[in-house]
Amino acid sequence: MSSSPVSSPALEVLLSRASTDHLNAPAPDKEQIGRILSAGLRAPDHGKIRPWRYIVIKGKHRAEFAEQVVRAMLSADPEVPEKKIAKRRQRFSEMPMTIALVMALDPQSKIPVQEQELSVGAGAMNVLNALHAEGFGGFWVSSDFAEEPCFREALGLGDAQRLAGFLFVGTPDKPVHGSKRPDISDYMAFWKSEPVRFEADK
């Protein structure tokens, strides 16, 4: 009776990744973040659109970036609660590093915009995996202010460029185990010439 093959070390790294926003210094240095973001450029890219752009915010520039976030929040909702403002200001100014995920889309391309957006998402996942592989941690957050003109101008975004969110980056303050993942058998099915059913959908 044969036993199952042993997973490769690379696969074990992927299976052990979990998100965390409990992050401290150090963040990746310039050389490290360049290599890590290079993993994002390995995402599937039908038509060679190359829609990935990464804006890195670190060091003394974090405080000013946090203020741009607050300005955008107030622009989007002048009545935003002060508690929410304080939380966002603290997170963006104190995280060791923030990476803005920019989607440089080409609406005129024969490649559907949705496929271009998925490529950016795949690139972001590659970056999160690369951060984990290098001993760092990451957390992907979205925003409700990214389309505000003042914020877009502060980042230098073009008309066809949009934000897919931000990655908070740093060194986890403790080992990251994450929540228990669901059983893959509930989320996969083998097609055998008839419609499939997933246990997860029951």
Backbone as ProteinMPNN parsed JSONL, in Angstrom:
{"seq_chain_A": "MSSSPVSSPALEVLLSRASTDHLNAPAPDKEQIGRILSAGLRAPDHGKIRPWRYIVIKGKHRAEFAEQVVRAMLSADPEVPEKKIAKRRQRFSEMPMTIALVMALDPQSKIPVQEQELSVGAGAMNVLNALHAEGFGGFWVSSDFAEEPCFREALGLGDAQRLAGFLFVGTPDKPVHGSKRPDISDYMAFWKSEPVRFEADK", "coords_chain_A": {"N_chain_A": [[0.853, -1.189, 0.0], [0.732, 2.089, -0.999], [1.999, 5.177, 0.231], [0.894, 8.604, 0.688], [2.493, 11.17, -1.234], [5.096, 13.248, 0.12], [4.608, 16.652, 0.949], [6.068, 19.402, -0.802], [8.607, 21.686, 0.426], [8.013, 24.3, -0.424], [5.25, 24.229, -0.897], [4.369, 23.721, 1.677], [4.986, 26.143, 2.882], [3.12, 27.818, 1.614], [0.732, 26.687, 2.554], [0.875, 27.314, 5.207], [0.496, 30.0, 5.491], [-1.07, 32.866, 6.891], [-3.203, 35.666, 7.454], [-2.318, 38.647, 9.259], [-2.67, 41.508, 11.319], [-1.219, 42.304, 13.4], [1.463, 43.719, 13.626], [4.882, 44.575, 13.73], [7.922, 46.596, 13.567], [10.879, 45.06, 12.187], [10.06, 46.245, 8.864], [10.24, 44.999, 5.473], [13.396, 45.759, 3.929], [14.695, 48.005, 1.364], [15.805, 46.418, -0.721], [14.736, 43.913, -0.1], [11.919, 44.361, -0.294], [11.712, 44.942, -2.957], [12.321, 42.457, -4.15], [10.252, 40.935, -3.093], [7.943, 42.22, -4.115], [8.407, 41.673, -6.757], [7.462, 39.139, -7.026], [4.786, 39.591, -7.339], [4.632, 40.347, -9.978], [4.639, 38.002, -11.311], [2.163, 37.047, -11.638], [-0.674, 35.62, -13.434], [-1.216, 37.008, -16.651], [-2.954, 37.738, -19.02], [-2.623, 38.802, -22.303], [-0.585, 40.477, -21.697], [-1.007, 42.899, -20.249], [-0.023, 43.941, -17.929], [-1.031, 45.06, -15.358], [-0.342, 45.729, -12.75], [0.569, 47.876, -10.114], [2.551, 49.217, -7.535], [2.561, 51.12, -4.68], [4.705, 52.143, -2.251], [4.688, 52.908, 1.141], [6.49, 54.177, 3.777], [8.493, 54.634, 6.779], [9.199, 58.057, 7.623], [7.209, 59.088, 6.031], [4.81, 57.952, 6.575], [3.084, 59.22, 8.439], [2.171, 61.548, 7.089], [0.866, 60.29, 4.974], [-1.175, 59.033, 6.382], [-2.64, 61.277, 7.13], [-3.564, 62.095, 4.64], [-5.287, 59.99, 4.152], [-7.213, 60.48, 6.145], [-8.208, 62.973, 5.277], [-9.4, 62.163, 2.893], [-11.336, 60.418, 3.871], [-13.025, 62.215, 5.253], [-13.828, 63.74, 3.119], [-15.342, 61.903, 1.698], [-17.32, 61.355, 3.55], [-18.484, 63.682, 5.474], [-19.481, 63.448, 8.035], [-18.258, 61.367, 9.289], [-17.55, 59.212, 12.003], [-15.558, 60.319, 14.781], [-14.132, 58.402, 16.156], [-13.672, 56.427, 14.258], [-12.055, 57.824, 12.497], [-9.82, 58.276, 14.131], [-8.914, 55.668, 14.52], [-8.215, 54.855, 11.904], [-6.231, 56.773, 11.328], [-4.284, 56.078, 13.21], [-3.661, 53.416, 12.441], [-2.661, 53.659, 9.784], [-0.516, 55.357, 10.196], [1.125, 54.044, 11.964], [1.62, 51.414, 11.155], [4.319, 49.378, 10.079], [4.884, 49.362, 7.334], [3.078, 50.298, 4.43], [1.446, 49.184, 1.537], [0.061, 50.434, -1.305], [-2.253, 49.086, -3.482], [-2.394, 49.354, -6.753], [-4.444, 49.363, -9.595], [-3.756, 49.361, -12.877], [-5.597, 49.764, -15.354], [-6.758, 48.824, -18.645], [-9.232, 49.843, -20.413], [-9.75, 49.763, -23.127], [-8.628, 47.531, -24.149], [-8.697, 44.216, -25.633], [-8.787, 42.341, -23.732], [-10.866, 41.475, -21.118], [-11.865, 43.856, -18.619], [-12.446, 42.843, -16.114], [-10.849, 40.569, -16.039], [-8.342, 41.732, -16.03], [-8.434, 42.978, -13.534], [-8.561, 40.728, -11.91], [-6.013, 39.753, -12.326], [-4.496, 41.637, -10.959], [-5.374, 41.063, -8.379], [-4.405, 38.444, -8.143], [-1.699, 39.003, -8.252], [-1.394, 40.445, -5.862], [-1.882, 38.416, -4.024], [0.295, 36.783, -4.524], [2.268, 38.489, -3.538], [1.614, 38.582, -0.803], [2.102, 35.897, -0.161], [4.849, 35.828, -0.709], [5.824, 37.633, 1.177], [5.29, 36.178, 3.517], [6.92, 33.954, 3.058], [9.404, 35.128, 3.334], [9.542, 35.684, 5.977], [7.996, 37.762, 6.946], [4.889, 39.522, 7.661], [1.502, 40.083, 6.526], [-1.463, 42.006, 5.712], [-4.465, 42.449, 4.096], [-6.413, 45.173, 3.274], [-9.446, 46.888, 2.433], [-11.004, 49.961, 1.261], [-13.138, 52.802, 1.887], [-12.806, 55.17, 0.731], [-11.198, 55.436, -1.416], [-11.741, 56.375, -3.982], [-11.957, 59.076, -3.82], [-11.336, 62.276, -5.171], [-9.293, 63.95, -4.054], [-7.651, 62.157, -2.754], [-6.844, 60.432, -4.789], [-5.414, 62.249, -6.333], [-3.345, 62.865, -4.547], [-1.94, 60.491, -4.561], [-1.211, 60.35, -7.172], [-2.664, 59.079, -9.185], [-3.739, 57.968, -12.402], [-6.399, 58.468, -14.864], [-7.401, 55.943, -15.592], [-6.614, 54.381, -13.557], [-7.07, 52.587, -10.56], [-7.691, 51.848, -7.078], [-7.041, 48.797, -5.43], [-7.04, 48.371, -2.806], [-5.106, 48.092, 0.258], [-2.005, 46.815, 1.489], [-0.975, 46.028, 4.656], [2.157, 45.809, 6.152], [4.756, 44.101, 7.858], [6.625, 42.757, 10.628], [5.372, 39.927, 12.189], [4.132, 40.069, 15.554], [4.005, 37.806, 17.027], [4.026, 34.198, 16.61], [2.142, 33.266, 13.754], [-0.771, 31.601, 13.408], [-3.358, 31.555, 12.56], [-6.9, 31.12, 11.815], [-8.637, 27.957, 11.873], [-8.585, 26.275, 8.836], [-11.158, 25.514, 6.423], [-12.231, 22.19, 5.439], [-10.873, 20.912, 2.513], [-12.279, 19.116, 0.987], [-14.9, 19.906, 1.008], [-14.982, 21.919, -0.786], [-14.177, 21.232, -3.307], [-14.675, 19.376, -6.334], [-14.961, 16.567, -8.486], [-15.547, 16.551, -11.842], [-17.722, 14.463, -13.548], [-18.979, 14.027, -16.05], [-21.463, 15.026, -15.426], [-23.51, 17.504, -13.73], [-21.864, 19.15, -10.989], [-21.887, 19.066, -7.362], [-21.307, 20.928, -4.457], [-20.227, 20.315, -1.183], [-19.986, 22.445, 0.529], [-21.953, 24.164, -0.279], [-24.321, 23.151, 0.578]], "CA_chain_A": [[0.0, 0.0, 0.0], [1.595, 3.264, -1.141], [1.623, 6.328, 1.056], [0.796, 9.862, -0.052], [3.789, 11.836, -1.336], [5.329, 14.332, 1.07], [4.519, 17.971, 0.337], [7.322, 20.126, -0.961], [8.737, 22.811, 1.37], [7.337, 25.488, -0.956], [3.819, 24.078, -0.654], [4.153, 23.85, 3.119], [4.986, 27.58, 3.161], [1.83, 28.349, 1.173], [-0.326, 26.177, 3.417], [1.026, 27.856, 6.558], [0.285, 31.449, 5.503], [-2.301, 33.426, 7.445], [-3.124, 37.12, 7.569], [-2.27, 39.244, 10.591], [-2.359, 42.938, 11.364], [-0.393, 42.536, 14.593], [2.746, 43.844, 12.941], [5.875, 45.496, 14.276], [9.156, 46.701, 12.801], [11.157, 45.747, 10.93], [9.439, 45.935, 7.589], [11.292, 44.689, 4.501], [14.2, 46.884, 3.459], [14.463, 48.334, -0.05], [16.126, 45.258, -1.552], [13.778, 42.85, 0.184], [10.582, 44.646, -0.819], [11.809, 44.817, -4.41], [12.226, 41.039, -4.489], [8.912, 40.478, -2.726], [6.977, 42.735, -5.092], [8.657, 41.0, -8.035], [6.578, 37.97, -7.073], [3.509, 40.055, -7.857], [4.708, 40.447, -11.44], [4.549, 36.65, -11.863], [0.749, 36.673, -11.723], [-1.182, 35.449, -14.802], [-1.394, 38.318, -17.277], [-3.4, 37.526, -20.403], [-2.478, 39.981, -23.142], [0.536, 41.299, -21.224], [-1.484, 44.224, -19.856], [0.82, 44.355, -16.797], [-1.854, 46.045, -14.65], [0.058, 45.876, -11.343], [1.393, 49.001, -9.66], [2.672, 49.148, -6.08], [3.07, 52.33, -4.041], [5.204, 51.753, -0.93], [4.724, 54.004, 2.115], [7.223, 53.726, 4.961], [9.294, 55.65, 7.469], [8.636, 59.341, 8.011], [6.097, 59.456, 5.157], [3.583, 57.296, 7.031], [2.206, 60.178, 9.111], [1.528, 62.374, 6.071], [-0.064, 59.436, 4.244], [-2.335, 58.868, 7.259], [-3.445, 62.5, 7.044], [-4.259, 62.04, 3.351], [-6.395, 59.051, 4.358], [-8.236, 61.173, 6.925], [-8.83, 63.973, 4.401], [-10.267, 61.442, 1.959], [-12.485, 59.927, 4.642], [-13.916, 63.347, 5.505], [-14.39, 64.128, 1.826], [-16.36, 60.914, 1.358], [-18.392, 61.422, 4.546], [-18.138, 64.727, 6.45], [-19.965, 63.096, 9.366], [-17.613, 60.13, 9.726], [-17.285, 59.285, 13.448], [-14.188, 60.624, 15.187], [-13.503, 57.152, 16.564], [-13.216, 55.759, 13.032], [-10.931, 58.626, 12.009], [-8.664, 58.026, 14.993], [-8.428, 54.314, 14.269], [-7.531, 54.843, 10.605], [-5.006, 57.57, 11.445], [-3.308, 55.289, 13.942], [-3.216, 52.245, 11.673], [-1.841, 54.038, 8.637], [0.716, 56.037, 10.609], [1.956, 53.192, 12.808], [2.027, 50.184, 10.495], [5.693, 49.547, 9.608], [4.884, 49.652, 5.893], [1.805, 50.128, 3.722], [1.569, 49.111, 0.077], [-1.175, 50.705, -2.028], [-2.382, 48.193, -4.641], [-2.976, 50.124, -7.843], [-4.81, 48.637, -10.809], [-3.592, 50.177, -14.082], [-6.472, 49.022, -16.265], [-6.866, 49.28, -20.031], [-10.603, 49.554, -20.839], [-9.811, 49.592, -24.581], [-8.016, 46.259, -24.514], [-9.604, 43.095, -25.894], [-8.829, 41.564, -22.495], [-11.899, 42.066, -20.251], [-11.38, 44.576, -17.445], [-12.524, 41.946, -14.961], [-9.677, 39.699, -16.05], [-7.219, 42.561, -15.601], [-8.565, 43.146, -12.084], [-8.187, 39.456, -11.287], [-4.559, 39.657, -12.373], [-3.991, 42.439, -9.845], [-5.629, 40.287, -7.173], [-3.451, 37.335, -8.112], [-0.402, 39.585, -7.911], [-1.405, 40.764, -4.44], [-1.752, 37.168, -3.281], [1.705, 36.402, -4.646], [3.037, 39.34, -2.632], [1.358, 38.102, 0.555], [2.846, 34.643, 0.001], [6.284, 36.133, -0.679], [6.085, 38.213, 2.499], [5.316, 35.071, 4.477], [8.104, 33.13, 2.795], [10.585, 35.867, 3.773], [9.486, 35.896, 7.415], [7.196, 38.932, 7.282], [3.454, 39.306, 7.694], [0.733, 41.044, 5.748], [-2.899, 42.067, 5.93], [-5.063, 43.166, 2.969], [-7.61, 45.913, 3.657], [-10.062, 47.728, 1.414], [-11.264, 51.306, 1.758], [-14.363, 53.449, 1.419], [-12.425, 56.541, 0.374], [-10.149, 55.353, -2.437], [-12.091, 57.085, -5.209], [-12.035, 60.52, -3.596], [-10.364, 62.979, -6.03], [-8.139, 64.466, -3.313], [-6.768, 61.039, -2.447], [-6.269, 60.001, -6.069], [-4.414, 63.246, -6.713], [-2.201, 62.738, -3.653], [-1.175, 59.315, -4.976], [-0.786, 60.493, -8.558], [-3.332, 58.082, -10.018], [-4.295, 58.387, -13.677], [-7.843, 58.269, -15.027], [-7.731, 54.517, -15.701], [-6.016, 53.67, -12.425], [-7.925, 52.485, -9.375], [-7.068, 51.158, -5.952], [-7.605, 47.519, -5.01], [-6.864, 48.288, -1.362], [-3.776, 48.294, 0.826], [-1.396, 45.763, 2.285], [-0.169, 46.397, 5.802], [3.318, 44.922, 6.115], [5.706, 44.206, 8.956], [7.017, 41.487, 11.244], [4.362, 39.535, 13.185], [4.631, 40.169, 16.93], [4.002, 36.452, 17.572], [3.776, 33.232, 15.537], [0.805, 33.386, 13.164], [-1.363, 30.304, 13.096], [-4.605, 31.787, 11.842], [-8.038, 30.272, 12.147], [-8.632, 26.659, 11.215], [-9.108, 26.34, 7.482], [-12.157, 24.476, 6.14], [-11.793, 20.969, 4.75], [-10.905, 21.116, 1.061], [-13.258, 18.221, 0.346], [-16.17, 20.619, 0.893], [-14.846, 22.994, -1.767], [-13.72, 20.715, -4.593], [-15.483, 18.29, -6.881], [-14.486, 16.029, -9.757], [-16.632, 16.5, -12.823], [-17.818, 13.126, -14.153], [-19.986, 14.095, -17.114], [-22.747, 15.485, -14.908], [-23.299, 18.674, -12.882], [-21.27, 18.87, -9.683], [-22.447, 19.658, -6.164], [-20.283, 21.155, -3.428], [-20.708, 20.159, 0.185], [-20.021, 23.77, 1.142], [-23.17, 24.868, -0.713], [-25.523, 22.479, 1.103]], "C_chain_A": [[0.889, 1.238, 0.0], [1.076, 4.38, -0.256], [1.58, 7.58, 0.193], [2.169, 10.517, -0.11], [3.892, 12.974, -0.328], [5.261, 15.673, 0.34], [5.893, 18.607, 0.222], [7.4, 21.249, 0.072], [8.005, 24.06, 0.885], [5.837, 25.414, -0.699], [3.499, 24.222, 0.824], [4.146, 25.324, 3.525], [3.632, 28.185, 2.788], [0.711, 27.937, 2.123], [-0.261, 26.744, 4.834], [0.765, 29.356, 6.632], [-1.06, 31.808, 6.127], [-2.115, 34.935, 7.589], [-3.029, 37.546, 9.025], [-1.993, 40.735, 10.464], [-1.675, 43.304, 12.676], [1.067, 42.563, 14.142], [3.624, 44.898, 13.591], [7.018, 45.663, 13.274], [10.017, 45.471, 13.129], [10.199, 45.348, 9.81], [10.561, 45.541, 6.624], [12.094, 45.929, 4.13], [13.999, 47.036, 1.951], [14.721, 47.144, -0.96], [15.11, 44.139, -1.35], [12.417, 43.128, -0.429], [10.589, 44.609, -2.344], [11.667, 43.377, -4.863], [10.823, 40.512, -4.205], [7.875, 40.95, -3.735], [7.191, 42.133, -6.472], [7.804, 39.749, -8.168], [5.203, 38.358, -7.603], [3.475, 40.114, -9.37], [4.68, 39.074, -12.111], [3.112, 36.179, -11.957], [0.344, 36.457, -13.178], [-1.563, 36.802, -15.394], [-1.728, 38.139, -18.754], [-3.306, 38.833, -21.192], [-1.342, 40.896, -22.739], [0.109, 42.747, -20.945], [-0.573, 44.819, -18.786], [0.106, 45.415, -15.943], [-1.424, 46.334, -13.218], [0.914, 47.117, -11.139], [1.4, 48.969, -8.127], [3.285, 50.442, -5.555], [3.44, 51.973, -2.603], [5.302, 52.99, -0.036], [5.413, 53.5, 3.38], [7.919, 54.912, 5.629], [8.533, 56.922, 7.796], [7.422, 59.746, 7.182], [4.772, 58.85, 5.603], [2.593, 58.291, 7.648], [1.468, 61.051, 8.103], [0.526, 61.55, 5.261], [-1.334, 59.228, 5.078], [-3.236, 60.094, 7.215], [-4.184, 62.575, 5.713], [-5.459, 61.09, 3.427], [-7.534, 59.741, 5.094], [-8.952, 62.221, 6.076], [-9.811, 63.304, 3.439], [-11.499, 60.902, 2.662], [-13.506, 61.04, 4.872], [-14.559, 63.853, 4.224], [-15.526, 63.192, 1.429], [-17.562, 61.002, 2.286], [-18.018, 62.448, 5.613], [-18.564, 64.398, 7.878], [-19.365, 61.783, 9.867], [-17.273, 60.247, 11.214], [-15.805, 59.512, 13.763], [-13.431, 59.365, 15.587], [-12.932, 56.407, 15.357], [-12.015, 56.498, 12.457], [-9.676, 58.314, 12.816], [-8.063, 56.654, 14.737], [-7.658, 54.245, 12.956], [-6.229, 55.622, 10.676], [-3.911, 56.76, 12.141], [-2.773, 54.141, 13.108], [-2.284, 52.64, 10.532], [-0.546, 54.726, 9.044], [1.657, 55.126, 11.382], [2.327, 51.86, 12.17], [3.44, 50.368, 9.93], [5.791, 49.904, 8.126], [3.471, 49.443, 5.363], [2.098, 50.104, 2.231], [0.193, 49.358, -0.524], [-1.185, 49.86, -3.296], [-3.128, 48.928, -5.745], [-3.253, 49.214, -9.04], [-4.707, 49.595, -11.991], [-4.324, 49.468, -15.214], [-6.494, 49.656, -17.649], [-8.257, 48.928, -20.549], [-10.731, 49.302, -22.345], [-9.237, 48.258, -25.046], [-9.077, 45.206, -24.822], [-9.707, 42.178, -24.678], [-9.857, 42.206, -21.567], [-11.292, 42.727, -19.018], [-11.409, 43.678, -16.212], [-11.315, 41.021, -14.886], [-8.425, 40.47, -15.633], [-7.245, 42.763, -14.087], [-8.169, 41.868, -11.35], [-6.683, 39.258, -11.288], [-3.927, 40.458, -11.241], [-4.203, 41.697, -8.52], [-4.669, 39.126, -7.025], [-2.058, 37.832, -7.741], [-0.305, 39.904, -6.429], [-1.253, 39.502, -3.593], [-0.326, 36.645, -3.369], [2.571, 37.201, -3.674], [2.841, 38.885, -1.18], [2.105, 36.792, 0.824], [4.349, 34.892, 0.1], [6.672, 36.771, 0.651], [6.21, 37.113, 3.544], [6.58, 34.228, 4.306], [9.384, 33.79, 3.296], [10.547, 36.199, 5.265], [8.716, 37.12, 7.862], [5.718, 38.552, 7.335], [2.744, 40.372, 6.896], [-0.754, 40.93, 6.013], [-3.487, 42.95, 4.84], [-6.334, 43.845, 3.436], [-8.13, 46.708, 2.464], [-10.325, 49.106, 2.007], [-12.583, 51.811, 1.201], [-14.079, 54.886, 0.978], [-11.499, 56.592, -0.839], [-10.455, 56.154, -3.698], [-12.21, 58.592, -5.023], [-10.957, 61.233, -4.412], [-9.131, 63.471, -5.287], [-7.139, 63.357, -3.012], [-6.087, 60.532, -3.713], [-5.168, 60.955, -6.51], [-3.156, 63.117, -5.856], [-1.316, 61.56, -4.034], [-0.663, 59.424, -6.409], [-1.441, 59.504, -9.496], [-3.886, 58.695, -11.292], [-5.767, 58.021, -13.776], [-8.242, 56.797, -15.025], [-7.151, 53.697, -14.541], [-6.937, 53.732, -11.212], [-7.189, 51.728, -8.288], [-7.81, 49.863, -5.649], [-7.455, 47.331, -3.503], [-5.421, 48.51, -0.961], [-3.307, 47.021, 1.509], [-0.645, 46.411, 3.436], [0.927, 45.351, 5.941], [4.215, 45.166, 7.322], [6.099, 42.825, 9.432], [5.979, 41.114, 12.289], [4.936, 39.576, 14.596], [4.593, 38.83, 17.663], [3.737, 35.483, 16.434], [2.323, 33.291, 15.068], [0.298, 32.003, 12.793], [-2.672, 30.461, 12.318], [-5.71, 30.863, 12.305], [-7.95, 28.962, 11.377], [-9.282, 26.776, 9.844], [-10.148, 25.248, 7.263], [-11.553, 23.303, 5.4], [-11.939, 21.157, 3.246], [-11.947, 20.244, 0.382], [-14.623, 18.868, 0.199], [-16.166, 21.625, -0.247], [-14.292, 22.523, -3.109], [-14.619, 19.578, -5.024], [-14.852, 17.839, -8.188], [-15.667, 15.915, -10.706], [-16.603, 15.156, -13.53], [-18.996, 13.073, -15.114], [-21.385, 14.431, -16.606], [-22.491, 16.653, -13.972], [-22.753, 18.299, -11.503], [-22.068, 19.542, -8.578], [-21.331, 19.784, -5.136], [-20.911, 21.018, -2.049], [-20.847, 21.515, 0.866], [-21.294, 24.538, 0.797], [-24.446, 24.231, -0.16], [-26.015, 23.162, 2.369]], "O_chain_A": [[1.709, 1.415, 0.901], [-0.126, 4.508, -0.026], [2.154, 7.617, -0.895], [2.934, 10.436, 0.852], [2.887, 13.587, 0.032], [5.794, 15.812, -0.761], [6.771, 18.373, 1.053], [6.366, 21.718, 0.547], [7.437, 24.797, 1.691], [5.218, 26.411, -0.328], [2.465, 24.785, 1.183], [3.388, 25.717, 4.411], [3.065, 28.968, 3.549], [-0.156, 28.745, 2.456], [-1.238, 26.663, 5.579], [0.807, 29.933, 7.718], [-2.061, 31.125, 5.909], [-1.005, 35.415, 7.816], [-3.583, 36.898, 9.913], [-1.201, 41.171, 9.629], [-1.566, 44.482, 13.019], [1.796, 41.578, 14.259], [3.158, 45.978, 13.956], [7.077, 44.964, 12.262], [9.901, 44.905, 14.216], [9.616, 44.263, 9.817], [11.732, 45.74, 6.946], [11.54, 47.024, 4.027], [13.233, 46.293, 1.339], [13.94, 46.886, -1.876], [14.679, 43.497, -2.308], [11.815, 42.234, -1.024], [9.574, 44.278, -2.958], [10.978, 43.095, -5.844], [10.275, 39.736, -4.987], [7.023, 40.172, -4.164], [6.261, 42.086, -7.276], [7.459, 39.34, -9.277], [4.53, 37.549, -8.242], [2.419, 39.951, -9.98], [4.696, 38.985, -13.338], [2.862, 35.029, -12.318], [0.949, 37.045, -14.074], [-2.161, 37.639, -14.717], [-0.886, 38.362, -19.624], [-3.859, 39.851, -20.777], [-1.139, 41.952, -23.338], [0.781, 43.694, -21.354], [-0.369, 46.031, -18.732], [0.589, 46.54, -15.823], [-2.083, 47.115, -12.531], [1.855, 47.374, -11.889], [0.368, 48.723, -7.503], [4.394, 50.813, -5.939], [2.584, 51.548, -1.826], [5.917, 53.99, -0.407], [4.977, 52.519, 3.983], [7.927, 56.029, 5.112], [7.37, 56.878, 8.196], [6.679, 60.645, 7.575], [3.722, 59.198, 5.064], [1.391, 58.203, 7.397], [0.265, 61.275, 8.245], [-0.54, 62.048, 4.9], [-2.44, 59.245, 4.538], [-4.46, 59.967, 7.257], [-5.312, 63.066, 5.661], [-6.509, 61.354, 2.842], [-8.695, 59.604, 4.709], [-10.174, 62.343, 6.148], [-10.908, 63.81, 3.201], [-12.594, 60.929, 2.101], [-14.707, 60.832, 4.705], [-15.691, 64.335, 4.235], [-16.544, 63.629, 0.893], [-18.692, 60.754, 1.868], [-17.305, 62.116, 6.561], [-18.064, 65.001, 8.828], [-19.914, 61.159, 10.775], [-16.758, 61.279, 11.643], [-14.922, 58.968, 13.099], [-12.221, 59.273, 15.38], [-11.847, 55.83, 15.428], [-11.065, 55.873, 11.984], [-8.6, 58.111, 12.253], [-6.842, 56.495, 14.737], [-6.581, 53.652, 12.893], [-5.217, 55.176, 10.135], [-2.757, 56.76, 11.711], [-1.564, 53.912, 13.068], [-1.238, 52.021, 10.34], [0.432, 54.679, 8.296], [2.856, 55.394, 11.455], [3.283, 51.226, 12.618], [3.731, 51.417, 9.355], [6.675, 50.657, 7.717], [2.761, 48.532, 5.79], [2.892, 50.897, 1.726], [-0.738, 48.589, -0.286], [-0.246, 49.907, -4.09], [-4.344, 49.102, -5.677], [-2.412, 48.409, -9.439], [-5.49, 50.539, -12.092], [-3.736, 48.668, -15.941], [-6.278, 50.858, -17.805], [-8.455, 47.831, -21.073], [-11.706, 48.698, -22.792], [-9.355, 47.906, -26.219], [-10.207, 45.287, -24.341], [-10.604, 41.339, -24.602], [-9.728, 43.39, -21.255], [-10.327, 42.224, -18.443], [-10.514, 43.739, -15.368], [-10.818, 40.725, -13.8], [-7.55, 39.924, -14.961], [-6.202, 42.724, -13.434], [-7.524, 41.917, -10.302], [-6.131, 38.663, -10.362], [-2.949, 40.023, -10.634], [-3.33, 41.698, -7.652], [-4.177, 38.846, -5.932], [-1.326, 37.165, -7.009], [0.73, 39.67, -5.804], [-0.575, 39.517, -2.566], [0.204, 36.12, -2.39], [3.492, 36.66, -3.063], [3.806, 38.814, -0.418], [2.67, 36.601, 1.901], [5.041, 34.25, 0.891], [7.739, 36.478, 1.191], [7.132, 37.123, 4.359], [7.222, 33.842, 5.283], [10.343, 33.1, 3.644], [11.416, 36.913, 5.764], [8.771, 37.487, 9.035], [5.349, 37.404, 7.085], [3.303, 41.433, 6.618], [-1.244, 39.901, 6.476], [-3.053, 44.09, 4.673], [-7.242, 43.183, 3.94], [-7.365, 47.141, 1.603], [-9.914, 49.387, 3.132], [-13.08, 51.322, 0.186], [-14.99, 55.707, 0.866], [-11.064, 57.67, -1.245], [-9.538, 56.569, -4.407], [-12.53, 59.309, -5.971], [-9.789, 60.848, -4.359], [-8.028, 63.417, -5.83], [-5.929, 63.584, -3.014], [-4.891, 60.239, -3.706], [-4.122, 60.529, -6.999], [-2.04, 63.241, -6.36], [-0.098, 61.606, -3.858], [0.223, 58.67, -6.811], [-0.845, 59.122, -10.504], [-4.434, 59.797, -11.277], [-6.317, 57.356, -12.898], [-9.304, 56.443, -14.514], [-7.199, 52.467, -14.555], [-7.502, 54.776, -10.884], [-6.192, 51.053, -8.545], [-9.04, 49.828, -5.615], [-7.717, 46.245, -2.985], [-4.618, 49.042, -1.728], [-4.108, 46.249, 2.038], [0.228, 47.251, 3.216], [0.663, 44.151, 5.859], [4.405, 46.305, 7.749], [5.924, 41.838, 8.718], [5.721, 41.904, 13.197], [6.078, 39.174, 14.82], [5.087, 38.722, 18.785], [3.263, 35.904, 15.379], [1.397, 33.358, 15.877], [0.886, 31.322, 11.953], [-3.038, 29.6, 11.518], [-5.483, 29.94, 13.088], [-7.27, 28.875, 10.354], [-10.384, 27.306, 9.707], [-10.042, 24.169, 7.847], [-10.482, 23.418, 4.804], [-13.012, 21.52, 2.763], [-12.446, 20.594, -0.687], [-15.425, 18.442, -0.633], [-17.219, 22.129, -0.637], [-13.971, 23.349, -3.964], [-15.242, 18.906, -4.202], [-14.272, 18.647, -8.913], [-16.663, 15.258, -10.401], [-15.565, 14.754, -14.056], [-19.874, 12.217, -15.018], [-22.377, 14.153, -17.28], [-21.381, 16.797, -13.461], [-23.125, 17.277, -10.927], [-22.832, 20.475, -8.828], [-20.519, 18.876, -4.963], [-21.993, 21.545, -1.789], [-21.737, 21.704, 1.694], [-21.668, 25.468, 1.512], [-25.542, 24.732, -0.411], [-27.013, 22.738, 2.952]]}, "name": "protein", "num_of_chains": 1, "seq": "MSSSPVSSPALEVLLSRASTDHLNAPAPDKEQIGRILSAGLRAPDHGKIRPWRYIVIKGKHRAEFAEQVVRAMLSADPEVPEKKIAKRRQRFSEMPMTIALVMALDPQSKIPVQEQELSVGAGAMNVLNALHAEGFGGFWVSSDFAEEPCFREALGLGDAQRLAGFLFVGTPDKPVHGSKRPDISDYMAFWKSEPVRFEADK"}
